[in-house]
């Protein structure tokens, strides 16, 4: 369990930092913020007919 949560803004920032890809946080489809460690498939909608999954892995600071 996390003290905070991972939001679409956090995911967009991580994509920009790790993969040098700029994606608007509003294009990331997240029903609710992620509040637990683990792997998640998060859909990204670039266009109404173009969607792809991004794997988000939430780890503790000790593992990072």
N, CA, C, O and CB atoms as a CASP TS submission, in Angstrom:
PFRMAT TS
TARGET T0000
AUTHOR 0000-0000-0000
METHOD Language model
MODEL 1
PARENT N/A
ATOM      1  N   UNK     1       0.848  -1.180   0.000  1.00  0.00           N
ATOM      2  CA  UNK     1       0.000   0.000   0.000  1.00  0.00           C
ATOM      3  C   UNK     1       0.892   1.242   0.000  1.00  0.00           C
ATOM      4  O   UNK     1       1.903   1.292   0.701  1.00  0.00           O
ATOM      5  CB  UNK     1      -0.964  -0.001   1.228  1.00  0.00           C
ATOM      6  N   UNK     2       0.510   2.236  -0.789  1.00  0.00           N
ATOM      7  CA  UNK     2       1.278   3.471  -0.891  1.00  0.00           C
ATOM      8  C   UNK     2       0.725   4.525   0.064  1.00  0.00           C
ATOM      9  O   UNK     2      -0.456   4.498   0.411  1.00  0.00           O
ATOM     10  CB  UNK     2       1.262   3.998  -2.336  1.00  0.00           C
ATOM     11  N   UNK     3       1.576   5.444   0.482  1.00  0.00           N
ATOM     12  CA  UNK     3       1.115   6.564   1.300  1.00  0.00           C
ATOM     13  C   UNK     3       0.384   7.573   0.427  1.00  0.00           C
ATOM     14  O   UNK     3      -0.575   8.201   0.874  1.00  0.00           O
ATOM     15  CB  UNK     3       2.300   7.237   2.030  1.00  0.00           C
ATOM     16  N   UNK     4       0.830   7.730  -0.812  1.00  0.00           N
ATOM     17  CA  UNK     4       0.187   8.621  -1.767  1.00  0.00           C
ATOM     18  C   UNK     4      -0.460   7.786  -2.853  1.00  0.00           C
ATOM     19  O   UNK     4      -0.937   6.680  -2.599  1.00  0.00           O
ATOM     20  CB  UNK     4       1.200   9.625  -2.370  1.00  0.00           C
ATOM     21  N   UNK     5      -0.474   8.321  -4.070  1.00  0.00           N
ATOM     22  CA  UNK     5      -1.011   7.566  -5.193  1.00  0.00           C
ATOM     23  C   UNK     5      -0.297   7.982  -6.465  1.00  0.00           C
ATOM     24  O   UNK     5       0.324   9.043  -6.524  1.00  0.00           O
ATOM     25  CB  UNK     5      -2.533   7.778  -5.327  1.00  0.00           C
ATOM     26  N   UNK     6      -0.391   7.142  -7.477  1.00  0.00           N
ATOM     27  CA  UNK     6       0.185   7.422  -8.784  1.00  0.00           C
ATOM     28  C   UNK     6      -0.948   7.909  -9.677  1.00  0.00           C
ATOM     29  O   UNK     6      -1.953   7.220  -9.850  1.00  0.00           O
ATOM     30  CB  UNK     6       0.900   6.155  -9.392  1.00  0.00           C
ATOM     31  N   UNK     7      -0.777   9.109 -10.245  1.00  0.00           N
ATOM     32  CA  UNK     7      -1.821   9.715 -11.063  1.00  0.00           C
ATOM     33  C   UNK     7      -1.395   9.768 -12.529  1.00  0.00           C
ATOM     34  O   UNK     7      -0.275   9.392 -12.874  1.00  0.00           O
ATOM     35  CB  UNK     7      -2.152  11.127 -10.551  1.00  0.00           C
ATOM     36  N   UNK     8      -2.288  10.233 -13.373  1.00  0.00           N
ATOM     37  CA  UNK     8      -1.968  10.370 -14.802  1.00  0.00           C
ATOM     38  C   UNK     8      -0.811  11.343 -15.018  1.00  0.00           C
ATOM     39  O   UNK     8      -0.009  11.154 -15.933  1.00  0.00           O
ATOM     40  CB  UNK     8      -3.205  10.845 -15.585  1.00  0.00           C
ATOM     41  N   UNK     9      -0.717  12.363 -14.202  1.00  0.00           N
ATOM     42  CA  UNK     9       0.402  13.311 -14.309  1.00  0.00           C
ATOM     43  C   UNK     9       1.729  12.618 -14.004  1.00  0.00           C
ATOM     44  O   UNK     9       2.727  12.855 -14.685  1.00  0.00           O
ATOM     45  CB  UNK     9       0.196  14.507 -13.348  1.00  0.00           C
ATOM     46  N   UNK    10       1.739  11.768 -12.989  1.00  0.00           N
ATOM     47  CA  UNK    10       2.955  11.024 -12.640  1.00  0.00           C
ATOM     48  C   UNK    10       3.381  10.106 -13.791  1.00  0.00           C
ATOM     49  O   UNK    10       4.566  10.006 -14.108  1.00  0.00           O
ATOM     50  CB  UNK    10       2.730  10.196 -11.355  1.00  0.00           C
ATOM     51  N   UNK    11       2.418   9.449 -14.403  1.00  0.00           N
ATOM     52  CA  UNK    11       2.710   8.539 -15.517  1.00  0.00           C
ATOM     53  C   UNK    11       3.244   9.326 -16.707  1.00  0.00           C
ATOM     54  O   UNK    11       4.211   8.900 -17.337  1.00  0.00           O
ATOM     55  CB  UNK    11       1.445   7.741 -15.924  1.00  0.00           C
ATOM     56  N   UNK    12       2.635  10.465 -17.027  1.00  0.00           N
ATOM     57  CA  UNK    12       3.092  11.294 -18.148  1.00  0.00           C
ATOM     58  C   UNK    12       4.519  11.790 -17.907  1.00  0.00           C
ATOM     59  O   UNK    12       5.333  11.800 -18.830  1.00  0.00           O
ATOM     60  CB  UNK    12       2.139  12.493 -18.357  1.00  0.00           C
ATOM     61  N   UNK    13       4.827  12.201 -16.675  1.00  0.00           N
ATOM     62  CA  UNK    13       6.180  12.652 -16.333  1.00  0.00           C
ATOM     63  C   UNK    13       7.191  11.520 -16.461  1.00  0.00           C
ATOM     64  O   UNK    13       8.299  11.730 -16.954  1.00  0.00           O
ATOM     65  CB  UNK    13       6.209  13.217 -14.911  1.00  0.00           C
ATOM     66  N   UNK    14       6.816  10.315 -16.018  1.00  0.00           N
ATOM     67  CA  UNK    14       7.716   9.164 -16.104  1.00  0.00           C
ATOM     68  C   UNK    14       7.981   8.787 -17.558  1.00  0.00           C
ATOM     69  O   UNK    14       9.113   8.451 -17.909  1.00  0.00           O
ATOM     70  CB  UNK    14       7.127   7.963 -15.346  1.00  0.00           C
ATOM     71  N   UNK    15       6.963   8.836 -18.403  1.00  0.00           N
ATOM     72  CA  UNK    15       7.156   8.547 -19.828  1.00  0.00           C
ATOM     73  C   UNK    15       8.101   9.560 -20.464  1.00  0.00           C
ATOM     74  O   UNK    15       8.959   9.192 -21.266  1.00  0.00           O
ATOM     75  CB  UNK    15       5.805   8.549 -20.567  1.00  0.00           C
ATOM     76  N   UNK    16       7.947  10.822 -20.111  1.00  0.00           N
ATOM     77  CA  UNK    16       8.820  11.864 -20.655  1.00  0.00           C
ATOM     78  C   UNK    16      10.263  11.666 -20.201  1.00  0.00           C
ATOM     79  O   UNK    16      11.193  11.836 -20.989  1.00  0.00           O
ATOM     80  CB  UNK    16       8.323  13.250 -20.233  1.00  0.00           C
ATOM     81  N   UNK    17      10.448  11.309 -18.937  1.00  0.00           N
ATOM     82  CA  UNK    17      11.794  11.143 -18.388  1.00  0.00           C
ATOM     83  C   UNK    17      12.480   9.870 -18.875  1.00  0.00           C
ATOM     84  O   UNK    17      13.664   9.891 -19.208  1.00  0.00           O
ATOM     85  CB  UNK    17      11.734  11.135 -16.881  1.00  0.00           C
ATOM     86  N   UNK    18      11.735   8.755 -18.917  1.00  0.00           N
ATOM     87  CA  UNK    18      12.345   7.466 -19.233  1.00  0.00           C
ATOM     88  C   UNK    18      12.413   7.166 -20.719  1.00  0.00           C
ATOM     89  O   UNK    18      13.389   6.581 -21.190  1.00  0.00           O
ATOM     90  CB  UNK    18      11.592   6.381 -18.554  1.00  0.00           C
ATOM     91  N   UNK    19      11.386   7.561 -21.465  1.00  0.00           N
ATOM     92  CA  UNK    19      11.315   7.183 -22.883  1.00  0.00           C
ATOM     93  C   UNK    19      11.356   8.381 -23.827  1.00  0.00           C
ATOM     94  O   UNK    19      11.267   8.219 -25.044  1.00  0.00           O
ATOM     95  CB  UNK    19      10.055   6.393 -23.137  1.00  0.00           C
ATOM     96  N   UNK    20      11.491   9.584 -23.268  1.00  0.00           N
ATOM     97  CA  UNK    20      11.521  10.803 -24.068  1.00  0.00           C
ATOM     98  C   UNK    20      10.301  10.908 -24.983  1.00  0.00           C
ATOM     99  O   UNK    20      10.411  11.253 -26.160  1.00  0.00           O
ATOM    100  CB  UNK    20      12.800  10.855 -24.896  1.00  0.00           C
ATOM    101  N   UNK    21       9.139  10.600 -24.410  1.00  0.00           N
ATOM    102  CA  UNK    21       7.866  10.637 -25.136  1.00  0.00           C
ATOM    103  C   UNK    21       6.940  11.606 -24.413  1.00  0.00           C
ATOM    104  O   UNK    21       6.674  11.446 -23.221  1.00  0.00           O
ATOM    105  CB  UNK    21       7.219   9.205 -25.241  1.00  0.00           C
ATOM    106  N   UNK    22       6.454  12.600 -25.127  1.00  0.00           N
ATOM    107  CA  UNK    22       5.544  13.572 -24.533  1.00  0.00           C
ATOM    108  C   UNK    22       4.098  13.153 -24.790  1.00  0.00           C
ATOM    109  O   UNK    22       3.643  13.145 -25.933  1.00  0.00           O
ATOM    110  CB  UNK    22       5.810  14.987 -25.098  1.00  0.00           C
ATOM    111  N   UNK    23       3.383  12.807 -23.727  1.00  0.00           N
ATOM    112  CA  UNK    23       1.971  12.433 -23.819  1.00  0.00           C
ATOM    113  C   UNK    23       1.217  13.284 -22.811  1.00  0.00           C
ATOM    114  O   UNK    23       1.611  13.377 -21.648  1.00  0.00           O
ATOM    115  CB  UNK    23       1.751  10.890 -23.551  1.00  0.00           C
ATOM    116  N   UNK    24       0.141  13.900 -23.255  1.00  0.00           N
ATOM    117  CA  UNK    24      -0.679  14.719 -22.372  1.00  0.00           C
ATOM    118  C   UNK    24      -1.346  13.821 -21.343  1.00  0.00           C
ATOM    119  O   UNK    24      -1.821  12.737 -21.681  1.00  0.00           O
ATOM    120  CB  UNK    24      -1.737  15.521 -23.174  1.00  0.00           C
ATOM    121  N   UNK    25      -1.387  14.258 -20.101  1.00  0.00           N
ATOM    122  CA  UNK    25      -1.967  13.442 -19.029  1.00  0.00           C
ATOM    123  C   UNK    25      -3.428  13.107 -19.294  1.00  0.00           C
ATOM    124  O   UNK    25      -3.924  12.092 -18.803  1.00  0.00           O
ATOM    125  CB  UNK    25      -1.842  14.163 -17.695  1.00  0.00           C
ATOM    126  N   UNK    26      -4.124  13.936 -20.056  1.00  0.00           N
ATOM    127  CA  UNK    26      -5.539  13.681 -20.357  1.00  0.00           C
ATOM    128  C   UNK    26      -5.726  12.534 -21.345  1.00  0.00           C
ATOM    129  O   UNK    26      -6.834  12.018 -21.492  1.00  0.00           O
ATOM    130  CB  UNK    26      -6.188  14.939 -20.912  1.00  0.00           C
ATOM    131  N   UNK    27      -4.652  12.133 -22.022  1.00  0.00           N
ATOM    132  CA  UNK    27      -4.722  11.002 -22.940  1.00  0.00           C
ATOM    133  C   UNK    27      -4.536   9.665 -22.220  1.00  0.00           C
ATOM    134  O   UNK    27      -4.787   8.607 -22.797  1.00  0.00           O
ATOM    135  CB  UNK    27      -3.672  11.152 -24.028  1.00  0.00           C
ATOM    136  N   UNK    28      -4.105   9.713 -20.984  1.00  0.00           N
ATOM    137  CA  UNK    28      -3.890   8.500 -20.185  1.00  0.00           C
ATOM    138  C   UNK    28      -5.198   8.175 -19.476  1.00  0.00           C
ATOM    139  O   UNK    28      -5.740   9.002 -18.743  1.00  0.00           O
ATOM    140  CB  UNK    28      -2.712   8.683 -19.150  1.00  0.00           C
ATOM    141  N   UNK    29      -5.701   6.959 -19.702  1.00  0.00           N
ATOM    142  CA  UNK    29      -7.001   6.559 -19.152  1.00  0.00           C
ATOM    143  C   UNK    29      -6.774   5.781 -17.865  1.00  0.00           C
ATOM    144  O   UNK    29      -6.318   4.638 -17.879  1.00  0.00           O
ATOM    145  CB  UNK    29      -7.810   5.704 -20.178  1.00  0.00           C
ATOM    146  N   UNK    30      -7.103   6.426 -16.754  1.00  0.00           N
ATOM    147  CA  UNK    30      -6.924   5.817 -15.445  1.00  0.00           C
ATOM    148  C   UNK    30      -8.205   6.080 -14.660  1.00  0.00           C
ATOM    149  O   UNK    30      -8.499   7.222 -14.306  1.00  0.00           O
ATOM    150  CB  UNK    30      -5.651   6.388 -14.698  1.00  0.00           C
ATOM    151  N   UNK    31      -8.968   5.015 -14.390  1.00  0.00           N
ATOM    152  CA  UNK    31     -10.250   5.178 -13.704  1.00  0.00           C
ATOM    153  C   UNK    31     -10.087   5.824 -12.335  1.00  0.00           C
ATOM    154  O   UNK    31     -10.888   6.669 -11.936  1.00  0.00           O
ATOM    155  CB  UNK    31     -10.937   3.835 -13.557  1.00  0.00           C
ATOM    156  N   UNK    32      -9.046   5.418 -11.623  1.00  0.00           N
ATOM    157  CA  UNK    32      -8.751   6.000 -10.315  1.00  0.00           C
ATOM    158  C   UNK    32      -7.249   5.904 -10.098  1.00  0.00           C
ATOM    159  O   UNK    32      -6.597   5.051 -10.699  1.00  0.00           O
ATOM    160  CB  UNK    32      -9.542   5.275  -9.165  1.00  0.00           C
ATOM    161  N   UNK    33      -6.690   6.754  -9.258  1.00  0.00           N
ATOM    162  CA  UNK    33      -5.243   6.710  -9.010  1.00  0.00           C
ATOM    163  C   UNK    33      -4.797   5.340  -8.487  1.00  0.00           C
ATOM    164  O   UNK    33      -5.547   4.652  -7.795  1.00  0.00           O
ATOM    165  CB  UNK    33      -4.848   7.802  -8.007  1.00  0.00           C
ATOM    166  N   UNK    34      -3.583   4.964  -8.827  1.00  0.00           N
ATOM    167  CA  UNK    34      -3.013   3.686  -8.389  1.00  0.00           C
ATOM    168  C   UNK    34      -2.514   3.865  -6.959  1.00  0.00           C
ATOM    169  O   UNK    34      -1.750   4.788  -6.677  1.00  0.00           O
ATOM    170  CB  UNK    34      -1.849   3.211  -9.345  1.00  0.00           C
ATOM    171  N   UNK    35      -2.945   2.982  -6.054  1.00  0.00           N
ATOM    172  CA  UNK    35      -2.600   3.122  -4.642  1.00  0.00           C
ATOM    173  C   UNK    35      -1.896   1.903  -4.063  1.00  0.00           C
ATOM    174  O   UNK    35      -1.788   1.769  -2.844  1.00  0.00           O
ATOM    175  CB  UNK    35      -3.835   3.398  -3.850  1.00  0.00           C
ATOM    176  N   UNK    36      -1.411   1.004  -4.935  1.00  0.00           N
ATOM    177  CA  UNK    36      -0.721  -0.192  -4.457  1.00  0.00           C
ATOM    178  C   UNK    36       0.449  -0.515  -5.375  1.00  0.00           C
ATOM    179  O   UNK    36       0.455  -0.142  -6.548  1.00  0.00           O
ATOM    180  CB  UNK    36      -1.691  -1.391  -4.376  1.00  0.00           C
ATOM    181  N   UNK    37       1.433  -1.210  -4.830  1.00  0.00           N
ATOM    182  CA  UNK    37       2.577  -1.637  -5.624  1.00  0.00           C
ATOM    183  C   UNK    37       2.136  -2.699  -6.623  1.00  0.00           C
ATOM    184  O   UNK    37       1.156  -3.407  -6.386  1.00  0.00           O
ATOM    185  CB  UNK    37       3.710  -2.176  -4.717  1.00  0.00           C
ATOM    186  N   UNK    38       2.850  -2.813  -7.732  1.00  0.00           N
ATOM    187  CA  UNK    38       2.551  -3.845  -8.717  1.00  0.00           C
ATOM    188  C   UNK    38       2.649  -3.325 -10.134  1.00  0.00           C
ATOM    189  O   UNK    38       3.050  -2.186 -10.372  1.00  0.00           O
ATOM    190  CB  UNK    38       1.178  -4.411  -8.479  1.00  0.00           C
ATOM    191  N   UNK    39       2.268  -4.193 -11.084  1.00  0.00           N
ATOM    192  CA  UNK    39       2.269  -3.846 -12.503  1.00  0.00           C
ATOM    193  C   UNK    39       0.845  -3.591 -12.965  1.00  0.00           C
ATOM    194  O   UNK    39      -0.084  -4.307 -12.591  1.00  0.00           O
ATOM    195  CB  UNK    39       2.922  -4.965 -13.346  1.00  0.00           C
ATOM    196  N   UNK    40       0.691  -2.569 -13.777  1.00  0.00           N
ATOM    197  CA  UNK    40      -0.628  -2.191 -14.285  1.00  0.00           C
ATOM    198  C   UNK    40      -0.539  -1.906 -15.775  1.00  0.00           C
ATOM    199  O   UNK    40       0.425  -1.298 -16.238  1.00  0.00           O
ATOM    200  CB  UNK    40      -1.182  -0.959 -13.530  1.00  0.00           C
ATOM    201  N   UNK    41      -1.547  -2.346 -16.528  1.00  0.00           N
ATOM    202  CA  UNK    41      -1.676  -1.977 -17.931  1.00  0.00           C
ATOM    203  C   UNK    41      -2.587  -0.761 -17.984  1.00  0.00           C
ATOM    204  O   UNK    41      -3.758  -0.829 -17.612  1.00  0.00           O
ATOM    205  CB  UNK    41      -2.241  -3.166 -18.804  1.00  0.00           C
ATOM    206  N   UNK    42      -2.037   0.341 -18.448  1.00  0.00           N
ATOM    207  CA  UNK    42      -2.777   1.594 -18.484  1.00  0.00           C
ATOM    208  C   UNK    42      -2.971   1.996 -19.939  1.00  0.00           C
ATOM    209  O   UNK    42      -1.988   2.176 -20.658  1.00  0.00           O
ATOM    210  CB  UNK    42      -2.038   2.711 -17.686  1.00  0.00           C
ATOM    211  N   UNK    43      -4.218   2.142 -20.393  1.00  0.00           N
ATOM    212  CA  UNK    43      -4.452   2.538 -21.779  1.00  0.00           C
ATOM    213  C   UNK    43      -4.145   4.022 -22.017  1.00  0.00           C
ATOM    214  O   UNK    43      -4.401   4.872 -21.164  1.00  0.00           O
ATOM    215  CB  UNK    43      -5.895   2.241 -22.164  1.00  0.00           C
ATOM    216  N   UNK    44      -3.592   4.304 -23.195  1.00  0.00           N
ATOM    217  CA  UNK    44      -3.329   5.671 -23.628  1.00  0.00           C
ATOM    218  C   UNK    44      -4.096   5.881 -24.925  1.00  0.00           C
ATOM    219  O   UNK    44      -3.927   5.119 -25.878  1.00  0.00           O
ATOM    220  CB  UNK    44      -1.784   5.941 -23.818  1.00  0.00           C
ATOM    221  N   UNK    45      -4.941   6.911 -24.968  1.00  0.00           N
ATOM    222  CA  UNK    45      -5.751   7.204 -26.160  1.00  0.00           C
ATOM    223  C   UNK    45      -5.160   8.407 -26.880  1.00  0.00           C
ATOM    224  O   UNK    45      -5.243   9.536 -26.398  1.00  0.00           O
ATOM    225  CB  UNK    45      -7.244   7.471 -25.779  1.00  0.00           C
ATOM    226  N   UNK    46      -4.559   8.153 -28.044  1.00  0.00           N
ATOM    227  CA  UNK    46      -4.016   9.237 -28.840  1.00  0.00           C
ATOM    228  C   UNK    46      -5.093   9.886 -29.702  1.00  0.00           C
ATOM    229  O   UNK    46      -5.015  11.066 -30.044  1.00  0.00           O
ATOM    230  CB  UNK    46      -2.882   8.730 -29.711  1.00  0.00           C
ATOM    231  N   UNK    47      -6.091   9.089 -30.041  1.00  0.00           N
ATOM    232  CA  UNK    47      -7.177   9.507 -30.934  1.00  0.00           C
ATOM    233  C   UNK    47      -8.344   8.587 -30.586  1.00  0.00           C
ATOM    234  O   UNK    47      -8.113   7.513 -30.031  1.00  0.00           O
ATOM    235  CB  UNK    47      -6.769   9.415 -32.496  1.00  0.00           C
ATOM    236  N   UNK    48      -9.588   8.963 -30.890  1.00  0.00           N
ATOM    237  CA  UNK    48     -10.704   8.071 -30.556  1.00  0.00           C
ATOM    238  C   UNK    48     -10.553   6.642 -31.091  1.00  0.00           C
ATOM    239  O   UNK    48     -11.070   5.699 -30.494  1.00  0.00           O
ATOM    240  CB  UNK    48     -11.975   8.655 -31.084  1.00  0.00           C
ATOM    241  N   UNK    49      -9.851   6.484 -32.204  1.00  0.00           N
ATOM    242  CA  UNK    49      -9.689   5.140 -32.759  1.00  0.00           C
ATOM    243  C   UNK    49      -8.282   4.569 -32.546  1.00  0.00           C
ATOM    244  O   UNK    49      -7.986   3.470 -33.017  1.00  0.00           O
ATOM    245  CB  UNK    49     -10.006   5.161 -34.237  1.00  0.00           C
ATOM    246  N   UNK    50      -7.421   5.297 -31.848  1.00  0.00           N
ATOM    247  CA  UNK    50      -6.048   4.841 -31.617  1.00  0.00           C
ATOM    248  C   UNK    50      -5.790   4.795 -30.114  1.00  0.00           C
ATOM    249  O   UNK    50      -5.731   5.825 -29.442  1.00  0.00           O
ATOM    250  CB  UNK    50      -5.013   5.774 -32.330  1.00  0.00           C
ATOM    251  N   UNK    51      -5.637   3.569 -29.603  1.00  0.00           N
ATOM    252  CA  UNK    51      -5.376   3.359 -28.177  1.00  0.00           C
ATOM    253  C   UNK    51      -4.327   2.268 -28.037  1.00  0.00           C
ATOM    254  O   UNK    51      -4.354   1.282 -28.774  1.00  0.00           O
ATOM    255  CB  UNK    51      -6.685   2.978 -27.405  1.00  0.00           C
ATOM    256  N   UNK    52      -3.399   2.435 -27.094  1.00  0.00           N
ATOM    257  CA  UNK    52      -2.403   1.397 -26.845  1.00  0.00           C
ATOM    258  C   UNK    52      -2.131   1.304 -25.354  1.00  0.00           C
ATOM    259  O   UNK    52      -2.257   2.296 -24.637  1.00  0.00           O
ATOM    260  CB  UNK    52      -1.096   1.683 -27.621  1.00  0.00           C
ATOM    261  N   UNK    53      -1.759   0.119 -24.879  1.00  0.00           N
ATOM    262  CA  UNK    53      -1.485  -0.042 -23.444  1.00  0.00           C
ATOM    263  C   UNK    53      -0.031   0.301 -23.102  1.00  0.00           C
ATOM    264  O   UNK    53       0.879   0.061 -23.894  1.00  0.00           O
ATOM    265  CB  UNK    53      -1.796  -1.480 -23.006  1.00  0.00           C
ATOM    266  N   UNK    54       0.164   0.856 -21.932  1.00  0.00           N
ATOM    267  CA  UNK    54       1.492   1.123 -21.387  1.00  0.00           C
ATOM    268  C   UNK    54       1.576   0.361 -20.069  1.00  0.00           C
ATOM    269  O   UNK    54       0.666   0.438 -19.244  1.00  0.00           O
ATOM    270  CB  UNK    54       1.754   2.680 -21.187  1.00  0.00           C
ATOM    271  N   UNK    55       2.660  -0.368 -19.874  1.00  0.00           N
ATOM    272  CA  UNK    55       2.852  -1.089 -18.623  1.00  0.00           C
ATOM    273  C   UNK    55       3.495  -0.138 -17.610  1.00  0.00           C
ATOM    274  O   UNK    55       4.568   0.417 -17.846  1.00  0.00           O
ATOM    275  CB  UNK    55       3.733  -2.368 -18.836  1.00  0.00           C
ATOM    276  N   UNK    56       2.813   0.033 -16.484  1.00  0.00           N
ATOM    277  CA  UNK    56       3.295   0.875 -15.401  1.00  0.00           C
ATOM    278  C   UNK    56       3.643  -0.040 -14.239  1.00  0.00           C
ATOM    279  O   UNK    56       2.801  -0.799 -13.760  1.00  0.00           O
ATOM    280  CB  UNK    56       2.234   1.954 -14.986  1.00  0.00           C
ATOM    281  N   UNK    57       4.885   0.037 -13.791  1.00  0.00           N
ATOM    282  CA  UNK    57       5.311  -0.779 -12.662  1.00  0.00           C
ATOM    283  C   UNK    57       5.581   0.150 -11.478  1.00  0.00           C
ATOM    284  O   UNK    57       6.458   1.012 -11.535  1.00  0.00           O
ATOM    285  CB  UNK    57       6.581  -1.630 -13.020  1.00  0.00           C
ATOM    286  N   UNK    58       4.824  -0.041 -10.420  1.00  0.00           N
ATOM    287  CA  UNK    58       4.963   0.764  -9.209  1.00  0.00           C
ATOM    288  C   UNK    58       5.779  -0.050  -8.213  1.00  0.00           C
ATOM    289  O   UNK    58       5.379  -1.140  -7.803  1.00  0.00           O
ATOM    290  CB  UNK    58       3.558   1.167  -8.610  1.00  0.00           C
ATOM    291  N   UNK    59       6.934   0.500  -7.833  1.00  0.00           N
ATOM    292  CA  UNK    59       7.833  -0.193  -6.899  1.00  0.00           C
ATOM    293  C   UNK    59       8.128   0.732  -5.723  1.00  0.00           C
ATOM    294  O   UNK    59       7.931   1.944  -5.808  1.00  0.00           O
ATOM    295  CB  UNK    59       9.162  -0.632  -7.607  1.00  0.00           C
ATOM    296  N   UNK    60       8.595   0.157  -4.646  1.00  0.00           N
ATOM    297  CA  UNK    60       8.942   0.967  -3.471  1.00  0.00           C
ATOM    298  C   UNK    60      10.276   1.679  -3.726  1.00  0.00           C
ATOM    299  O   UNK    60      11.024   1.294  -4.625  1.00  0.00           O
ATOM    300  CB  UNK    60       9.025   0.077  -2.181  1.00  0.00           C
ATOM    301  N   UNK    61      10.569   2.704  -2.944  1.00  0.00           N
ATOM    302  CA  UNK    61      11.826   3.429  -3.087  1.00  0.00           C
ATOM    303  C   UNK    61      13.019   2.511  -2.861  1.00  0.00           C
ATOM    304  O   UNK    61      14.062   2.706  -3.485  1.00  0.00           O
ATOM    305  CB  UNK    61      11.875   4.602  -2.113  1.00  0.00           C
ATOM    306  N   UNK    62      12.896   1.530  -1.999  1.00  0.00           N
ATOM    307  CA  UNK    62      13.998   0.608  -1.714  1.00  0.00           C
ATOM    308  C   UNK    62      14.344  -0.248  -2.928  1.00  0.00           C
ATOM    309  O   UNK    62      15.500  -0.634  -3.100  1.00  0.00           O
ATOM    310  CB  UNK    62      13.643  -0.290  -0.533  1.00  0.00           C
ATOM    311  N   UNK    63      13.356  -0.549  -3.773  1.00  0.00           N
ATOM    312  CA  UNK    63      13.586  -1.376  -4.956  1.00  0.00           C
ATOM    313  C   UNK    63      14.071  -0.566  -6.134  1.00  0.00           C
ATOM    314  O   UNK    63      14.713  -1.118  -7.028  1.00  0.00           O
ATOM    315  CB  UNK    63      12.328  -2.108  -5.335  1.00  0.00           C
ATOM    316  N   UNK    64      13.788   0.725  -6.169  1.00  0.00           N
ATOM    317  CA  UNK    64      14.130   1.586  -7.307  1.00  0.00           C
ATOM    318  C   UNK    64      15.570   1.840  -7.377  1.00  0.00           C
ATOM    319  O   UNK    64      16.030   2.546  -8.274  1.00  0.00           O
ATOM    320  CB  UNK    64      13.413   2.880  -7.244  1.00  0.00           C
TER
END
